[in-house]
Amino acid sequence: MIYSMTAFARRELKAQWGTAVWEIRSVNQRFLETYFRLPEQFKSLEPILRERFRKQLQRGKVECALRFVANDAAVGKLSLNEDLARQVMDAADWVQSHGQSSGVNPLDVLRWPGVIAAEETDMEGIQADILAEFDATLTDFITARATEGTNLKAMIEQRLDGIQVEVDKVSQHMPDVIQWQKDKILARFEEAKIELDATRVEQEMIMLAQKVDVAEELDRLVSHIGETRKILKKGGAVGRRLDFMMQEFNRESNTLGSKSINSDITQSAVELKVLIEQMREQIANIE
């Protein structure tokens, strides 16, 4: 499977404790870089999330964000320490009976440390739910990368087909090109009324054939097409290998263009450059 480095995934979790929304997005990058935007109470999850990304991804700049909204209705119930409250009130009554107080406010009693407390929120349970939702979001994210990777693979294979077409065109033109160049040289010799030596003419033709022969370049292009298809079929993190293949394609197309003495071959060399550049742009997004 080919994976794109460009993808997006979003999931929302609603529970009794509130709502959590995960968003993961990524773009192409030479190495794997992860960035997090987490609420303060979930900052401790960052090393866990980073490790899960590291196990699943090879390359890309990944941004991961969590939005958390607590449910006010789910706040823990208040509990009253009646014994402590009674002791505080008795103490207040005693002070009042000795003329030292004008009365006690019930709210002051409730504010006394330990008289009233709220049940602690089960943060471990909430974190477990949120991590489970993160895993689901990460699965969606990888699926999106795979879907986009499949599209990139199809586009690259189309360009490989186009390169094969141009290679076939050049192969078909080469015998006619060599013969045309040979006739052109012979015609110039005749115009100059130069007496031709058969051995010398044969040597000149051999040198000419060597200069304009692109059979080796065409064979290499065919080989590169096969190797690129093999890499695509193998899948995985193949972006760097594909980028290297584009360099090899470029080298052969440049040589083909430099040896061209025919407008048809020149046109094919230009078309090859266009197809290779289109593949390079797509490969820049492959993991």
Disulfide bonds with the S-S distance in Angstrom:
none
